[in-house]
Amino acid sequence: MAEAAGISRQSYAAIEAGTAVPSTEVALRLAQALGRTVEELFRLPGRPAAERLAAWAGSTPAAPGRRVRLTSIAGRWVAHPVDEAHRPTPPADGVVAGLVDGETIAVRLLPDPPPPSELVVMGCDPAFGIVVEALRRERGIEVTWTQRGSVGALAALARGEAHVVGAHLRDPMTGEGNARWIREIVPFPCTRIAFAVWEQGLLLRPGDATRIGGPADLARPDIRIINREEGSGSRMLLDEALAAAQIDPSSIAGYDTRATSHFAVAEIVASGAADVGVGIRAAGVAWGLDVLPLRREEYELIVPNHFLDLPAVGALLDILRRPGTRAQVEALQGYDGQRMGLPV
């Protein structure tokens, strides 16, 4: 760090220990080297912590005290809530101090923040964690990765809350994947990048396939499902399957539930809190469940054309095109990454 800031090790050690006060030039050099502002790094004794205004990108209202990760997107700061259920617990840049107006919040910055987030990706594919780790390990790029259903992710992209989103939507009338929703939701040109073809199905506890043989059985009174949130591709798939079986969704116990990820569905089924849910094979395998196949789908990454030249996006595409990344994803089971990283 001393070398990056152009100062001696002794000077840096004294500043870090609080026994020396940096000059304006040194403070600016340190801020530049760390990708932070001077106000984030230094403040007068007894002064309150610095705050930053940011657009709120959570799917629920911003509660005071909620931990957030900050990322600069197209020249403005965007605050994404930190996933508190993730283990190990990830660090945060700050906490919500209050609502300023509309969707703008004040964020109280925390000391010793994590490395700056350079890329925001929203989606529901758990395999993307492999890509996040590769970007951090090999390129030093920090990614804010947020779980969000396909329609919600596209809406967030349209609002400028993400650089890249994932989607697996299918028009039941035409069979067209994703393109219709991109046209209807996102107001600027985008490029679709193939991630993988995955298999979705009904996730069941071992042995339950003897009593649950397909969507038609979900209407039985002794069967309770765990559903995904509205706007997710998995919920749309379930709705298509129920329509084909001529089943009224309101007759199904648990239809109005809203799990927020494939792994959440698998965990709930494995716990016995529900008998069945729709999810990808990889989630079922991870929780020791049986999978009754419903459909193979193309999961794609959608990138606004005005972000294609960002170095972090370029690094993401490089990682996706590596055979090693494909092998890691396919090892999760239920994935075909043959076209991973290629334009659709």
Secondary structure, DSSP 8 states (H G I E B T S, - for coil): -HHHHTS-HHHHHHHHHTSS---HHHHHHHHHHHT--HHHH---TT----EEEEEE--SS---TT-EEEEEEETTEEEEEE--TTSSS----SEEEEEEEETTEEEEEE-SS--S-EEEEEEES-TTHHHHHHHIIIII--EEEEEE--HHHHHHHHHTT--SEEEE--B-TTT--BSHHHHHHH--S-EEEEEEEEEEEEEEE-TTGGGT--SGGGGGSTT-BEE-B-TT-HHHHHHHHHHHHTT--GGGSBTTT--BSSHHHHHHHHHHTS-SEEEEEHHHHHHTT-EEEEEEEEEEEEEEEGGGTT-HHHHHHHHHHTSHHHHHHHHTTSSEE-TTTTSB-
